C-alpha cells in the first residue's frame, strides 16, 4: 500500500517533518467583499491574508455581472493568479474555485491575497469565502 506524502510524514514523524496545517489542521474560513464602481482593468483589491504556516484549500467566488468581458483572479505578490485563474464575470458567478498550483500552497510568511480585474472596467459586487487550514 502506498502513502500520500503528508501521511508518510505523519506515520514516521521526526522533528523536521512534524506537520501543522497539512495534517490534522483546523479549517478556517475568511470572508471579504468589494463593490466595484467602474474601476479600470488591472485594479487590485486586498481580500484577506494567508498567515504564515496556513494552507490554501479553495475559495467560493460570488460575483455580480461585472461588465462586458470583465475577469477577476486571485493571487498574491508572488503569483497574481495563484489561487483563482482569470474567471469571466460578464454574467453572475457562483463557483467554488481553486487552481491546481494554489490548492495546498503553504504560506511561508503572512501573505495578502489580492483580487485583480482584467479586460475591462468593472461595476458590481464580488464576495469571496476563502478556506484555509491552520495548525491551531
C-alpha positions in Angstrom: 0.0 0.0 0.0 1.3 3.4 -0.9 1.1 6.6 1.3 0.4 10.2 0.4 3.4 12.5 1.1 1.8 14.1 4.2 0.5 10.7 5.5 4.1 9.4 5.3 5.3 12.3 7.4 2.5 11.6 9.9 3.4 7.9 10.1 7.1 8.5 10.6 7.4 11.8 12.5 10.7 13.5 13.1 11.4 16.9 14.4 12.0 18.2 10.9 8.8 16.9 9.3 6.1 17.4 12.1 3.1 18.8 10.4 0.8 21.6 11.3 -1.9 22.7 8.9 -1.3 19.9 6.3 -2.4 17.0 8.5 -4.8 17.5 11.4 -5.1 21.2 11.0 -8.2 23.2 11.5 -10.2 24.6 8.6 -10.8 28.3 8.8 -12.9 30.5 6.6 -12.4 34.1 5.8 -15.0 36.3 4.2 -14.5 39.6 2.3 -16.3 41.6 -0.3 -15.8 44.6 -2.5 -18.1 46.6 -4.8 -16.5 47.9 -8.0 -17.7 51.3 -9.2 -16.3 51.4 -12.7 -12.6 50.8 -11.8 -10.4 50.1 -14.7 -9.0 46.7 -15.8 -6.0 45.9 -13.7 -7.5 47.2 -10.4 -6.2 45.3 -7.4 -8.1 44.8 -4.1 -6.7 43.2 -0.9 -9.1 40.5 0.1 -7.6 38.8 3.1 -4.4 37.3 4.4 -2.9 33.8 4.4 -0.9 33.8 7.6 2.5 32.1 7.9 2.0 28.3 8.0 -1.6 28.4 6.7 -2.5 26.3 3.7 -4.9 27.5 1.0 -7.7 25.0 0.3 -10.0 26.8 -2.1 -12.4 29.7 -2.4 -16.1 30.4 -3.1 -16.4 33.2 -5.6 -19.7 35.0 -5.8 -19.7 37.9 -8.3 -22.4 40.0 -10.0 -22.3 40.6 -13.7 -19.4 43.0 -13.6 -19.4 44.1 -17.2 -18.6 43.1 -20.8 -15.6 40.7 -20.8 -14.6 41.5 -17.2 -12.5 38.9 -15.5 -11.3 38.5 -11.9 -8.5 36.5 -10.5 -7.0 35.9 -7.0 -3.3 35.7 -6.2 -0.5 37.2 -4.2 2.7 39.2 -4.7 4.5 36.1 -6.0 1.8 34.9 -8.5 -1.1 37.2 -9.4 -3.4 34.2 -10.1 -2.0 31.5 -7.8 -5.4 30.8 -6.2 -8.1 31.6 -8.8 -7.4 31.8 -12.5 -9.0 34.6 -14.5 -12.7 34.0 -14.3 -15.1 35.7 -16.7 -17.8 37.7 -14.9 -19.9 39.0 -17.7 -22.8 37.3 -16.0 -23.3 36.4 -12.3 -20.8 33.8 -11.0 -21.2 31.4 -8.0 -18.5 28.8 -8.0 -16.0 27.0 -5.8 -12.6 27.8 -7.2 -9.0 26.7 -6.7 -6.1 26.4 -9.1 -4.1 23.2 -9.1 -0.9 25.1 -8.1 -2.8 27.1 -5.4 -4.6 24.4 -3.6 -2.2 23.2 -0.9 0.0 26.2 -1.1 1.6 26.9 2.3 2.4 30.5 3.2 6.0 31.0 4.4 5.1 34.5 5.6 1.9 36.5 6.1 0.7 36.8 2.5 -2.0 39.3 1.5 -4.5 37.8 -1.1 -5.1 40.2 -4.0 -8.2 40.2 -6.3 -7.3 41.7 -9.7 -9.7 42.7 -12.5 -8.9 42.2 -16.2 -10.0 43.0 -19.7 -12.4 45.9 -18.9 -13.8 48.3 -16.2 -15.8 46.5 -13.5 -19.0 47.6 -11.9 -20.7 45.4 -9.2 -20.1 43.4 -6.1 -17.6 40.5 -5.6 -17.7 38.3 -2.5 -15.1 35.7 -1.5 -15.1 33.0 1.1 -11.5 31.7 1.4 -10.9 28.3 3.0 -7.6 27.6 4.6 -6.1 25.2 7.0 -4.2 26.3 10.2 -2.3 24.3 12.7 -4.1 25.9 15.7 
